[in-house]
Amino acid sequence: MYFLLALVFTWPLVLGLTRDVPWDLGDSLLNLWILGWGADHIVRFLGGELDAFRGFWNANIFYPAPLTLAYSDHLFALAFQIFPVYALTHNLILCYNLLFLSTFVLSGLGMFLFVREVTGSPRAAFVAGLVYAFAPLRVPQFSHLQVISSQWMPFVLYGLRRYFDTRRMRPLVGATVALVAQNLSCGYFLLFFAPLVLAYALFEMLSRGLWRDLRVWGSLAAAAFVAILATLPFLLPYVELRQLGFKPRPLAEVAAYSADVYSYFTAPVESRLWGGFVRAFPKSEADLFPSFAALLLAVAGVVPGALAAWASVRDIPTPSGTLRKVTYVLAAFLGLYGVLAVLILAGYGFNSIGPIPISVRNLTRTAWLAATTGLFLLAFSPRARAFASTSVRSLWGFGLVAAFAAFVLSLGPVIRTLGEILTDRGPYLFLYSYVPGFDGLRVPARYGMLVMLFLAILAGLGAAAIERRWRRGGIVALVLGLCVLVEAGAAPILVNGMGPEADYVTPPAQMSQIPPVFPFIKTLPRDSVIAEFPFGQWTFELRYMYYSTRHWRPLINGYSGNFPLSYQLMAEALRRPTQNPERAWQALAGSGATHVVLHQGAYKEAAEAAAVVDWLETRGARPVANFGTDHVFALPRPPAYAKGVGSLFP
């Protein structure tokens, strides 16, 4: 069912699985190249080439810069998923599309298994899978395969739940494998999800009273050790890049790609139902509206649980006399501070009530006052302690706290509502400042996927509660689950999307037809290094990378999440080589390139293309082959030019 719904949700992709790229031809092409690089190495290794992974991190872009694969996510787990199909077909677009569809199917299946385990209701579990697999925030991330590859997270929770239910090692092994798969699918979720896995394991131990069980501690420690051991080799190249001079993401950039409070009231513009209405605060990478149906189901999961927890502690006597009055006052103030915090987050802070100067604008102070009041209330009230204990031992309580924590962290280091700063010291700032790896991440708003993970669990609990409460409750819950698809639906989705080029001829949108020049490059000597023109224009750079999967010769060109200084300087010199021909030639000759591929048809003006040909030939470049408007030149290597490289690349 999830597979069939995924085909509908991504229509018309199924009609072109072997030729069409979902969404746009931007980061999708980068991910296609990364997947091809990984799958090719896996196939070669399994084919008997035991040294196939030597130089794995030194991918064929930005030659001769090292560790270029680590400029973005390595996607190794995804490459491992597709290597059998790649080995049989060598069709990367087919492999990519199968992965793309699998993220929906596996996300739904993993959530189904977990919620069925905790509720015993397959129908409620199916609804929870719908909420997670087809969350609206996935749609604007369609070109970021690594971001929608969050499918292993519910499998981790499922494996842990099964382990605690059965105490058998096989589910724990499954949870460990799923965690490693998630770690090696997306660097963001490696850092975002790991603390919540630890929190969930501790929650299960707390709720089951297993604090003193050394066997459980030992098993979990062993699983954590294996997961770290399997993940660590894929982290070290990123550490080495930092040592080579790659700087942390600037704090201002991280803040710019954080969610706003009202991002959760902003549906993707592509949503056919809400895209023109629920747009409270549009912001890059922050269309995080979870859908009304998901919110309603989550409320249905929390409220009965909270009421049941309160009913279980109502018989506990309250303190008498003055202490009783103190607890009531503390409870009232806690409620007041909670309301004030919500008002501030919603953008309704104020400086006075009539003539009375009362400031309700400082979110940090209000949060600290609420926390302090809550601690005093727990200290003075046995009933409050019992209610808190019952809540934190329940799945609805854990899910609510985890969803709220992910929500707050998604707001980044500077918490804003409707663009107005509430505090410049959000909890994410601590992670950015003190936890290794977080200062290399650009988009805290991607915590929104963790919000949806726990919201889907709460929605599953809500669906189960509705099913139990009413005779036709299961059907009602199922209809609400299907409403999530309607609210998020963007079909027919964009495929092979691209905008017009301002400076060059817009290339064709169809990527499945490989121009003959690229298979020819494979016939060049193995030590050949290629420079392709036009140079430095990302639309073309991404295409050169994708087409290089047919030859894997090193490229001077490239595009990724980071750029080495050498490439930036070279792009400056080679973007318009005829404007300063001598400087451009020095840059090209000093780059290490042995061949130039000139795509003459990419230039709008024939005169400009002819000038580039003349620039090459007058400096000794020798024509090697022509394929229509694609020309291959062999470059000379006169030592005179090598001496000038130092001034360009200090």
C-alpha positions as CSV (number, residue, x, y, z in Angstrom):
1,M,0.0,0.0,0.0
2,Y,2.8,2.4,0.8
3,F,4.4,1.6,-2.5
4,L,1.2,2.2,-4.5
5,L,0.6,5.5,-2.6
6,A,4.2,6.6,-3.3
7,L,3.6,6.1,-7.0
8,V,0.5,8.3,-6.8
9,F,2.2,10.8,-4.5
10,T,5.1,11.2,-7.0
11,W,3.2,10.9,-10.2
12,P,4.2,11.0,-13.1
13,L,7.7,9.8,-12.0
14,V,6.7,6.1,-12.5
15,L,6.2,6.8,-16.2
16,G,9.9,7.6,-16.6
17,L,11.8,5.7,-14.0
18,T,14.7,5.0,-16.3
19,R,15.0,8.6,-17.8
20,D,13.4,11.2,-15.6
21,V,14.9,12.9,-12.5
22,P,12.4,13.9,-9.8
23,W,12.2,17.6,-9.0
24,D,15.1,19.6,-10.5
25,L,18.5,19.1,-12.1
26,G,20.4,20.8,-9.3
27,D,21.4,18.9,-6.2
28,S,19.7,15.8,-7.7
29,L,22.6,15.6,-10.2
30,L,25.2,16.0,-7.4
31,N,23.6,13.1,-5.6
32,L,23.4,11.0,-8.7
33,W,27.2,11.5,-9.1
34,I,27.9,10.6,-5.5
35,L,25.7,7.5,-5.7
36,G,27.5,6.5,-9.0
37,W,30.9,7.0,-7.3
38,G,30.0,4.8,-4.3
39,A,28.2,2.1,-6.3
40,D,31.0,1.8,-8.8
41,H,33.6,1.3,-6.0
42,I,31.3,-1.3,-4.3
43,V,30.8,-3.2,-7.6
44,R,34.5,-3.2,-8.3
45,F,35.4,-4.4,-4.8
46,L,32.9,-7.3,-4.9
47,G,34.1,-8.1,-8.4
48,G,37.5,-9.0,-7.0
49,E,39.3,-5.6,-7.1
50,L,40.4,-5.7,-3.5
51,D,42.0,-2.3,-3.6
52,A,39.0,-0.6,-5.2
53,F,38.5,1.7,-2.1
54,R,42.0,3.0,-2.2
55,G,41.5,6.7,-2.9
56,F,37.8,6.5,-2.4
57,W,37.5,9.9,-0.7
58,N,39.6,11.5,-3.5
59,A,36.7,11.7,-5.9
60,N,37.2,12.9,-9.5
61,I,36.2,16.5,-9.1
62,F,38.2,19.7,-8.2
63,Y,41.4,18.0,-9.3
64,P,43.9,17.9,-7.6
65,A,42.2,18.8,-4.3
66,P,42.0,15.9,-1.8
67,L,39.0,14.4,0.0
68,T,36.5,15.9,-2.5
69,L,33.9,13.3,-1.8
70,A,33.7,14.7,1.8
71,Y,32.6,18.1,0.5
72,S,29.1,16.8,0.7
73,D,27.3,13.7,2.2
74,H,28.9,10.5,1.0
75,L,25.6,8.6,0.8
76,F,27.4,5.3,1.2
77,A,24.4,3.4,2.7
78,L,22.3,4.6,-0.3
79,A,25.0,3.5,-2.7
80,F,25.1,0.1,-1.0
81,Q,21.3,-0.2,-1.4
82,I,21.5,0.3,-5.2
83,F,24.7,-1.5,-6.2
84,P,22.9,-4.7,-7.4
85,V,20.7,-2.6,-9.8
86,Y,23.7,-0.5,-10.8
87,A,25.8,-3.6,-11.5
88,L,23.0,-5.0,-13.8
89,T,22.0,-1.8,-15.6
90,H,24.5,1.0,-15.0
91,N,21.5,3.2,-15.2
92,L,22.0,5.7,-12.4
93,I,18.7,7.4,-13.0
94,L,16.8,4.2,-12.5
95,C,18.9,3.5,-9.3
96,Y,18.1,7.0,-8.0
97,N,14.4,6.7,-8.6
98,L,14.2,3.4,-6.9
99,L,16.0,4.9,-3.9
100,F,13.7,7.9,-4.1
101,L,10.5,5.8,-4.0
102,S,12.0,3.5,-1.3
103,T,12.3,6.4,1.1
104,F,8.5,6.6,1.2
105,V,7.9,2.9,1.4
106,L,10.5,2.1,4.1
107,S,9.6,5.2,6.2
108,G,6.0,4.0,6.2
109,L,6.9,0.4,6.9
110,G,9.3,1.2,9.8
111,M,6.8,3.5,11.5
112,F,4.0,0.9,10.9
113,L,6.1,-1.8,12.7
114,F,7.0,0.4,15.6
115,V,3.5,1.7,16.2
116,R,1.9,-1.7,15.8
117,E,4.4,-3.0,18.4
118,V,3.3,-0.4,21.0
119,T,-0.4,-0.2,20.2
120,G,-1.3,-3.7,18.9
121,S,-3.4,-2.0,16.2
122,P,-2.3,-2.6,12.5
123,R,-4.8,0.1,11.4
124,A,-3.4,2.7,13.8
125,A,0.1,1.7,12.7
126,F,-0.8,2.1,9.1
127,V,-2.0,5.6,9.8
128,A,1.2,6.5,11.6
129,G,3.2,5.3,8.6
130,L,1.2,7.6,6.4
131,V,1.9,10.6,8.6
132,Y,5.6,9.9,8.6
133,A,6.1,8.7,5.0
134,F,4.1,11.4,3.3
135,A,4.8,14.4,5.6
136,P,4.4,17.7,3.6
137,L,8.0,18.8,4.5
138,R,9.4,16.1,2.3
139,V,8.1,17.7,-0.9
140,P,10.3,20.8,-1.1
141,Q,13.3,18.5,-0.2
142,F,12.7,16.2,-3.2
143,S,16.1,17.2,-4.7
144,H,17.9,16.4,-1.4
145,L,17.7,12.6,-1.4
146,Q,19.8,12.5,1.8
147,V,17.2,14.6,3.7
148,I,14.2,12.5,2.7
149,S,16.3,9.4,3.5
150,S,15.2,9.3,7.1
151,Q,13.6,5.8,6.7
152,W,15.9,4.0,9.1
153,M,15.0,6.0,12.2
154,P,11.7,4.2,13.0
155,F,13.4,0.9,12.4
156,V,16.0,1.8,15.1
157,L,13.1,2.5,17.5
158,Y,11.3,-0.7,16.5
159,G,14.4,-2.8,17.1
160,L,15.0,-1.3,20.5
161,R,11.3,-1.8,21.5
162,R,11.5,-5.4,20.4
163,Y,14.7,-5.9,22.3
164,F,13.1,-4.5,25.5
165,D,10.0,-6.6,25.0
166,T,11.8,-9.9,24.3
167,R,15.4,-9.4,25.6
168,R,16.6,-11.2,22.5
169,M,19.7,-10.0,20.8
170,R,18.4,-10.2,17.2
171,P,16.2,-7.1,17.5
172,L,19.1,-5.2,19.1
173,V,21.3,-6.2,16.2
174,G,18.6,-5.0,13.8
175,A,18.4,-1.7,15.6
176,T,22.2,-1.3,15.4
177,V,22.3,-2.1,11.7
178,A,19.4,0.4,11.1
179,L,21.3,3.1,13.1
180,V,24.4,2.6,11.0
181,A,22.4,2.7,7.8
182,Q,20.8,6.0,9.0
183,N,24.2,7.4,10.0
184,L,25.7,6.6,6.6
185,S,22.6,7.9,4.7
186,C,22.6,11.5,6.0
187,G,25.1,13.4,8.0
188,Y,22.5,15.7,9.5
189,F,20.5,12.8,11.0
190,L,23.7,11.1,12.2
191,L,24.1,14.1,14.6
192,F,20.4,15.0,15.1
193,F,19.1,11.5,15.8
194,A,21.8,9.8,17.9
195,P,21.0,11.7,21.1
196,L,17.3,10.8,20.7
197,V,18.2,7.2,20.3
198,L,20.0,7.3,23.6
199,A,17.1,9.1,25.2
200,Y,14.7,6.5,23.9
201,A,16.8,3.6,25.3
202,L,16.9,5.4,28.7
203,F,13.2,5.9,28.5
204,E,12.6,2.2,28.0
205,M,14.9,1.4,30.9
206,L,13.1,3.9,33.1
207,S,9.6,2.8,32.2
208,R,10.5,-0.9,32.8
209,G,12.7,-0.4,35.9
210,L,15.8,-1.8,34.4
211,W,18.4,0.7,35.9
212,R,20.2,-2.1,37.8
213,D,20.1,-4.7,35.0
214,L,23.8,-5.0,34.1
215,R,23.0,-7.4,31.2
216,V,20.9,-4.7,29.6
217,W,23.5,-2.1,30.1
218,G,26.2,-4.4,28.6
219,S,24.1,-5.2,25.6
220,L,23.3,-1.6,24.9
221,A,26.9,-0.5,25.4
222,A,28.0,-3.2,22.9
223,A,25.5,-2.1,20.3
224,A,26.6,1.5,20.7
225,F,30.3,0.5,20.4
226,V,29.5,-1.4,17.2
227,A,27.6,1.5,15.7
228,I,30.4,3.9,16.5
229,L,33.0,1.6,15.1
230,A,31.1,1.2,11.9
231,T,30.4,4.9,11.5
232,L,33.8,6.3,12.5
233,P,35.7,5.6,9.3
234,F,33.1,7.7,7.5
235,L,33.7,10.6,9.9
236,L,37.5,10.8,9.8
237,P,37.7,12.4,6.3
238,Y,35.5,15.2,7.4
239,V,37.7,15.8,10.5
240,E,40.8,15.8,8.2
241,L,39.1,18.4,5.9
242,R,38.8,20.7,8.9
243,Q,42.5,20.2,9.7
244,L,43.2,21.1,6.0
245,G,41.6,24.5,6.6
246,F,37.9,24.1,5.8
247,K,36.2,26.5,8.2
248,P,33.0,26.0,10.2
249,R,29.8,27.3,8.8
250,P,29.4,30.9,9.8
251,L,26.9,31.4,12.6
252,A,25.0,33.9,10.5
253,E,24.6,31.4,7.7
254,V,23.3,28.7,10.2
255,A,20.8,31.2,11.6
256,A,19.6,32.1,8.1
257,Y,18.8,28.4,7.5
258,S,17.0,27.8,10.8
259,A,13.3,27.5,11.1
260,D,11.1,30.3,12.2
261,V,8.3,29.5,14.7
262,Y,5.8,30.2,12.0
263,S,7.6,27.8,9.6
264,Y,5.4,25.2,11.2
265,F,2.4,27.2,9.9
266,T,3.9,27.4,6.4
267,A,2.9,24.7,3.9
268,P,5.1,24.0,0.9
269,V,4.1,26.2,-2.0
270,E,3.9,23.0,-4.1
271,S,1.0,21.7,-1.9
272,R,-2.1,21.5,-4.2
273,L,-4.4,22.1,-1.2
274,W,-2.6,24.5,1.1
275,G,0.2,26.0,-1.0
276,G,-1.7,29.1,-1.7
277,F,-3.2,29.6,1.8
278,V,-1.1,28.2,4.7
279,R,1.9,30.4,4.0
280,A,2.5,32.2,7.3
281,F,6.2,32.9,6.9
282,P,7.9,31.5,3.7
283,K,11.6,30.9,4.3
284,S,14.3,28.9,2.5
285,E,14.3,25.2,3.6
286,A,11.7,25.9,6.2
287,D,8.2,24.9,4.9
288,L,7.5,22.6,7.9
289,F,3.7,22.6,8.2
290,P,2.9,19.0,9.5
291,S,-0.7,19.0,8.2
292,F,-3.9,19.6,10.1
293,A,-4.8,15.9,10.1
294,A,-1.4,14.9,11.6
295,L,-1.8,17.5,14.4
296,L,-5.4,16.4,15.1
297,L,-4.3,12.8,15.4
298,A,-1.3,13.7,17.6
299,V,-3.6,15.7,20.0
300,A,-5.9,12.6,20.1
301,G,-2.8,10.6,21.2
302,V,-1.7,13.1,23.9
303,V,-4.9,14.1,25.5
304,P,-6.2,10.6,26.5
305,G,-2.8,9.7,27.8
306,A,-2.5,12.9,29.9
307,L,-6.1,12.4,31.3
308,A,-5.3,8.8,32.2
309,A,-2.1,9.9,33.9
310,W,-4.0,12.5,35.9
311,A,-6.7,10.1,36.8
312,S,-4.1,7.6,38.2
313,V,-2.8,10.2,40.6
314,R,-5.9,12.0,41.7
315,D,-6.2,9.9,44.9
316,I,-2.8,11.0,46.1
317,P,-3.4,13.5,48.9
318,T,-2.3,17.0,48.5
319,P,-0.3,18.8,51.2
320,S,-2.3,20.5,53.9
321,G,-2.3,24.1,55.2
322,T,0.1,26.6,53.9
323,L,2.0,24.1,51.8
324,R,-1.2,23.3,49.9
325,K,-1.7,26.9,49.1
326,V,1.9,27.2,48.0
327,T,1.5,24.3,45.6
328,Y,-1.7,25.9,44.1
329,V,0.1,29.2,43.7
330,L,3.1,27.4,42.0
331,A,0.7,25.5,39.7
332,A,-1.0,28.7,38.7
333,F,2.3,30.5,38.0
334,L,3.5,27.5,36.0
335,G,0.4,27.7,33.9
336,L,0.8,31.4,33.5
337,Y,4.4,31.1,32.4
338,G,3.5,28.4,30.0
339,V,0.8,30.7,28.4
340,L,3.2,33.6,28.3
341,A,5.9,31.5,26.6
342,V,3.3,30.4,24.0
343,L,2.3,34.1,23.5
344,I,5.9,35.1,23.0
345,L,6.6,32.3,20.5
346,A,3.4,33.2,18.7
347,G,4.7,36.8,18.4
348,Y,2.2,38.3,20.8
349,G,4.6,39.7,23.4
350,F,3.8,43.0,25.1
351,N,5.4,45.6,27.3
352,S,2.5,46.6,29.4
353,I,-1.1,45.8,30.4
354,G,-2.8,49.2,30.2
355,P,-0.9,51.5,32.6
356,I,0.9,48.6,34.3
357,P,4.5,48.1,32.9
358,I,4.6,44.4,32.6
359,S,7.1,43.1,30.0
360,V,6.3,39.8,28.3
361,R,8.9,39.7,25.5
362,N,12.0,37.9,27.0
363,L,11.6,34.2,26.0
364,T,14.7,33.1,27.8
365,R,13.7,34.6,31.1
366,T,10.1,33.3,30.8
367,A,11.5,29.8,30.1
368,W,13.8,29.9,33.1
369,L,11.0,31.1,35.3
370,A,8.7,28.3,34.1
371,A,11.4,25.7,34.7
372,T,12.2,27.0,38.2
373,T,8.5,27.1,39.1
374,G,8.1,23.6,37.8
375,L,11.0,22.3,39.9
376,F,9.6,23.9,43.1
377,L,6.2,22.4,42.3
378,L,7.7,19.0,42.0
379,A,9.5,19.5,45.3
380,F,6.4,20.5,47.2
381,S,3.6,18.4,45.6
382,P,3.5,14.5,45.7
383,R,0.7,14.6,43.2
384,A,2.7,16.7,40.7
385,R,5.7,14.3,41.1
386,A,3.5,11.3,40.6
387,F,1.9,12.9,37.5
388,A,5.3,13.8,36.1
389,S,6.7,10.3,36.8
390,T,3.7,8.6,35.1
391,S,3.9,10.9,32.1
392,V,7.7,10.5,31.5
393,R,7.3,6.7,31.7
394,S,4.6,6.7,29.0
395,L,5.3,6.8,25.2
396,W,3.0,9.8,24.7
397,G,5.0,11.7,27.3
398,F,8.4,10.7,25.7
399,G,7.1,11.5,22.2
400,L,5.7,14.9,23.2
401,V,9.0,15.9,24.9
402,A,11.1,14.6,22.0
403,A,8.9,16.4,19.4
404,F,9.2,19.6,21.4
405,A,12.9,19.3,21.8
406,A,13.3,18.8,18.0
407,F,11.0,21.8,17.4
408,V,13.1,24.1,19.6
409,L,16.4,22.9,18.0
410,S,15.0,23.4,14.5
411,L,14.7,27.1,15.4
412,G,18.5,27.3,15.4
413,P,20.9,29.5,17.4
414,V,18.7,32.6,17.0
415,I,15.1,31.9,17.7
416,R,12.7,34.0,15.6
417,T,9.0,34.4,15.2
418,L,7.8,36.1,12.0
419,G,11.4,37.2,11.5
420,E,11.6,39.0,14.9
421,I,14.4,37.8,17.2
422,L,13.1,36.4,20.5
423,T,16.5,35.3,21.7
424,D,20.0,35.0,20.2
425,R,20.9,32.2,22.6
426,G,18.8,29.3,21.5
427,P,19.7,25.8,22.7
428,Y,21.1,25.0,19.2
429,L,23.9,27.5,19.9
430,F,25.2,25.1,22.6
431,L,25.4,22.3,20.0
432,Y,27.0,24.6,17.4
433,S,29.6,25.8,20.0
434,Y,30.5,22.7,21.9
435,V,29.4,19.5,20.0
436,P,31.9,18.4,17.2
437,G,30.2,18.4,13.8
438,F,27.4,20.7,14.4
439,D,29.4,23.7,13.3
440,G,29.6,22.1,9.9
441,L,25.9,21.8,9.4
442,R,24.1,24.6,7.6
443,V,20.4,23.8,8.0
444,P,19.0,23.4,11.6
445,A,15.5,23.5,10.1
446,R,16.1,19.8,9.0
447,Y,15.3,19.0,12.6
448,G,11.7,19.2,11.3
449,M,12.1,15.6,10.1
450,L,12.6,14.6,13.7
451,V,9.6,16.6,14.7
452,M,7.6,14.5,12.2
453,L,9.1,11.3,13.4
454,F,7.7,11.8,16.9
455,L,4.5,13.5,15.7
456,A,3.8,10.4,13.7
457,I,4.2,8.2,16.8
458,L,1.8,10.4,18.7
459,A,-0.6,10.3,15.7
460,G,-0.4,6.5,15.8
461,L,-1.3,6.6,19.5
462,G,-4.2,9.0,18.6
463,A,-5.4,6.7,15.8
464,A,-5.4,3.8,18.3
465,A,-7.3,5.8,20.8
466,I,-9.9,6.8,18.2
467,E,-10.2,3.2,17.1
468,R,-10.9,2.0,20.7
469,R,-13.3,4.8,21.6
470,W,-15.8,4.6,18.7
471,R,-17.3,1.8,16.8
472,R,-16.2,3.3,13.5
473,G,-13.1,4.9,15.0
474,G,-10.7,2.8,12.9
475,I,-12.3,4.1,9.7
476,V,-12.2,7.7,11.0
477,A,-8.5,7.3,11.9
478,L,-7.8,5.9,8.4
479,V,-9.6,8.8,6.7
480,L,-7.5,11.3,8.8
481,G,-4.4,9.4,7.7
482,L,-5.3,9.7,4.1
483,C,-6.0,13.4,4.6
484,V,-2.3,13.8,5.2
485,L,-1.7,12.7,1.6
486,V,-4.2,15.2,0.4
487,E,-2.8,18.0,2.4
488,A,0.8,17.2,1.3
489,G,0.1,16.2,-2.2
490,A,2.0,18.0,-5.0
491,A,1.3,15.6,-7.9
492,P,1.9,15.9,-10.7
493,I,5.4,16.7,-9.4
494,L,8.1,18.4,-11.3
495,V,10.5,16.2,-13.2
496,N,13.8,17.3,-14.9
497,G,13.1,20.8,-13.6
498,M,15.5,23.6,-14.6
499,G,15.3,27.3,-15.3
500,P,16.6,29.3,-18.3
501,E,20.3,30.2,-18.4
502,A,21.1,33.9,-18.5
503,D,24.6,33.7,-20.0
504,Y,24.6,30.5,-21.9
505,V,22.2,28.3,-24.0
506,T,19.9,26.4,-21.7
507,P,21.0,22.7,-21.9
508,P,18.4,20.0,-22.6
509,A,16.4,18.8,-19.7
510,Q,16.7,15.1,-20.5
511,M,19.7,13.6,-18.8
512,S,19.3,10.0,-20.0
513,Q,20.8,10.7,-23.4
514,I,24.6,10.7,-22.9
515,P,26.4,12.9,-25.5
516,P,29.0,10.8,-27.4
517,V,31.9,12.9,-26.2
518,F,31.7,11.4,-22.7
519,P,32.1,7.8,-23.7
520,F,35.0,8.9,-25.9
521,I,36.8,10.5,-22.8
522,K,37.0,7.0,-21.4
523,T,39.3,6.0,-24.2
524,L,41.8,8.6,-23.3
525,P,44.8,7.5,-21.2
526,R,43.9,6.7,-17.6
527,D,46.1,9.6,-16.3
528,S,44.2,12.2,-18.3
529,V,42.8,15.2,-16.5
530,I,39.8,17.0,-18.1
531,A,38.8,20.6,-18.0
532,E,35.4,21.4,-19.5
533,F,34.1,24.7,-20.9
534,P,32.0,26.7,-20.2
535,F,33.8,26.7,-16.8
536,G,32.4,27.7,-13.4
537,Q,28.7,27.8,-14.2
538,W,27.0,25.4,-11.8
539,T,24.3,24.2,-14.2
540,F,27.0,22.9,-16.5
541,E,29.4,21.8,-13.7
542,L,26.7,19.5,-12.4
543,R,26.2,18.0,-15.8
544,Y,29.9,17.4,-16.3
545,M,30.0,15.5,-13.0
546,Y,27.0,13.4,-13.9
547,Y,28.3,12.5,-17.3
548,S,31.7,11.8,-15.8
549,T,30.1,8.6,-14.3
550,R,30.7,7.2,-17.9
551,H,34.5,7.7,-17.7
552,W,35.6,8.7,-14.2
553,R,38.5,10.7,-15.4
554,P,39.6,13.5,-13.0
555,L,37.9,16.8,-13.6
556,I,39.2,20.3,-12.9
557,N,35.5,21.2,-12.7
558,G,33.1,20.4,-9.9
559,Y,30.2,21.4,-7.7
560,S,29.5,20.4,-4.1
561,G,28.6,21.6,-0.6
562,N,32.0,23.2,-0.3
563,F,34.6,24.5,-2.8
564,P,38.3,24.5,-2.5
565,L,40.1,27.8,-2.8
566,S,42.0,26.5,-5.9
567,Y,38.7,26.0,-7.7
568,Q,37.4,29.4,-6.8
569,L,40.5,31.1,-8.1
570,M,40.4,29.0,-11.2
571,A,36.7,29.7,-11.9
572,E,37.5,33.4,-11.6
573,A,40.2,33.1,-14.3
574,L,38.4,30.6,-16.6
575,R,34.8,31.7,-16.5
576,R,35.5,34.1,-19.4
577,P,39.0,33.1,-20.6
578,T,39.1,35.5,-23.5
579,Q,38.7,38.6,-21.2
580,N,42.2,38.0,-19.8
581,P,43.6,35.3,-22.0
582,E,47.2,35.1,-20.6
583,R,46.0,34.8,-17.0
584,A,43.4,32.2,-18.0
585,W,46.0,30.2,-19.8
586,Q,48.3,30.3,-16.9
587,A,45.5,29.0,-14.7
588,L,44.6,26.2,-17.1
589,A,48.2,25.2,-17.7
590,G,48.9,25.1,-14.0
591,S,45.7,23.2,-13.2
592,G,47.1,19.8,-14.2
593,A,44.6,19.4,-17.1
594,T,45.8,17.3,-20.0
595,H,42.6,17.7,-22.1
596,V,39.9,20.3,-22.7
597,V,36.4,19.5,-23.7
598,L,34.7,22.6,-25.3
599,H,30.9,22.5,-25.5
600,Q,30.7,25.0,-28.3
601,G,26.9,24.7,-28.5
602,A,26.5,26.0,-24.9
603,Y,27.6,29.6,-26.0
604,K,24.9,32.0,-27.1
605,E,27.2,33.8,-29.3
606,A,29.1,31.9,-32.0
607,A,31.8,34.5,-31.9
608,E,32.5,33.9,-28.2
609,A,32.8,30.1,-28.8
610,A,35.1,30.8,-31.7
611,A,37.2,33.1,-29.6
612,V,37.7,30.3,-27.0
613,V,38.7,27.9,-29.7
614,D,41.2,30.5,-31.0
615,W,42.5,31.0,-27.4
616,L,43.2,27.3,-27.1
617,E,44.7,26.7,-30.5
618,T,47.0,29.7,-30.6
619,R,48.6,28.4,-27.3
620,G,49.3,25.0,-28.7
621,A,46.1,23.0,-27.8
622,R,45.7,20.2,-30.4
623,P,42.3,19.1,-31.6
624,V,41.7,15.4,-30.9
625,A,38.1,14.7,-31.7
626,N,34.8,16.4,-32.6
627,F,31.3,15.3,-31.8
628,G,29.0,17.9,-33.3
629,T,29.5,21.0,-31.2
630,D,31.6,19.1,-28.6
631,H,35.4,19.4,-29.3
632,V,38.2,17.7,-27.5
633,F,41.7,19.3,-27.3
634,A,44.9,17.9,-26.0
635,L,46.9,20.5,-24.0
636,P,50.7,21.1,-24.2
637,R,52.6,21.3,-21.0
638,P,55.3,23.9,-21.5
639,P,57.3,24.4,-18.4
640,A,57.1,28.2,-18.8
641,Y,53.6,28.3,-17.7
642,A,54.2,26.2,-14.6
643,K,56.3,29.0,-13.2
644,G,53.4,31.4,-13.3
645,V,51.1,29.2,-11.3
646,G,52.4,30.3,-7.9
647,S,51.1,33.9,-8.3
648,L,47.6,32.6,-9.1
649,F,47.4,29.9,-6.4
650,P,49.4,31.1,-3.4
